[in-house]
């Protein structure tokens, strides 16, 4: 199937960009920023939201609904974009995202808020994927690196800026502005891309993989709920968690079997014939999914517990990570554009993340905050070298008719890795914290400390000095060794980076279309 949506410049082998590419790129970046911000923007506003809407029982769903819908939507948007063209799909995703934001902002109860968040996620997943695929449509591989790098920086920035913005809106305006801010910005991005973006439509009628989408949605739902509820809502041995685990294994197994038989699978098995795709995706899952998201997830609370910082200040202390990420993402993208070579960046980035994990495992309550911030900057530098470089490597290995599918699959599996990695780190940390508290906190003070899942920074700093010191030491000794436990995982990531094939980026054009074998018949 020849891709008729590729721009004329690409067909002629010319590296020229559209005249209004700067305007298009600004619209794409705005949409990407909004969708990635909304993964984390409600985290600091949640206590106020659930108090006002009387919904503490459903609090976790405010975040889970967005992540679940976005993760399910990623492969669907990627595949549909390759089949029917990306412009209409991108504009639809912005519209859905704006509608979800309006629903969430106007919600008068938790049920409506959660529904709005799910609608947001369906749009947000599409924005993350189609933005990157549109850049691949418009920009030749060699030049693409310099534009993909800022996208990686946006992801890093949003992970820190989201909680800060959510807290600021809650404290100084109204938590609903965390959603309403998307309306004017989303409308601007919608208008800009509707007018300026030119991507020809595909002529043929697509074959939709409905069985694959349903099975994937089931598998993702079971996986995300297993990771989100395990050790928090339910114990790991609870029948609900065991049932979710069994359901996830069964759904994933049937999904991949079905994908081998359908005409246009949502995640085509041919993707896994590419060593570049397989290795890049594994590195993304291991190093970025586990390393970045697990550390970001637990270090703000560590700063509040051990250093007595407020939620806002603990978020601000993560800004050096964003600085480090931008300091390497943008120069590495420019270097890749000059040389056409990318392999050294994932190798260096993985090594730096591994070294950072070793350094962070040595943290003590006496460690200077300047040192902690330096470690954050080092982590960001490592992540910045590889986050979008791996996506670029994947895009470069596929024909233009599969670019959206390959991009979405890479991002999809990274999200799954982040979900499972964060859950795994949380399980180890919670177990260690319970052991540390039982051995360090005097028996007569155990009642005042309470359970590990109800331990808050405010409660800890209200304890008597001696008990407070015991809890802080328990928290520190529970968390910092977990970073050391990650090192073997990062070592595996480094080996994978070393064996990652390098396919030099071209100055123009794209990977030629492979010969198509006869398509199997759709599943009845």
Secondary structure, 3 states (H helix, E strand, C coil): CCCCCCCHHHHCCCCCCCCCHHHHHHHHHHHHHHHHHCCCCCCCCHHHHHHHHCCHHHHHHHHHHHHHHHHHHHHHHHHHHHHHCCHHHHHHHHHHHHHHHHHHHHCCCHHHHHHHHHHHHHHHHHHHHHHHHHHHHHCCHHHHHHHHHHHHHHHHHHHHHHHHHHHHHHHHCCCCHHHHHHHHHHHHHHHHHHHHCCCCCCCCCCCCCHHHHHHHHHHHHHHHHHHHHECCCECCCCHHHHHHHHHHHHHHHHHHHHHCCCCCCCCCHHHHHCHHHHHHHHHHHHHHHHHHHHHHHHHHHHHHHHHCCCHHHHHHCCHHHHHHHHHHHHHHHHHHHHHCCCHHHHHHHHHHHHHHHHHHCCCCCCCCHHHHHHHHHHHHHHHHHHHHHHHHHHHHCCEHHHHHHHHHHHHHHHHHHHHHHHHHHHHHHHHHHHHHHHHHCCHHHHHHHCCHHHCCHHHHHCCCHHHHHHHHHHHHHHHHHHHHHHHHHHHHHHHHHHHCCCCCCCCCCCECCCCCCCCCCCCC
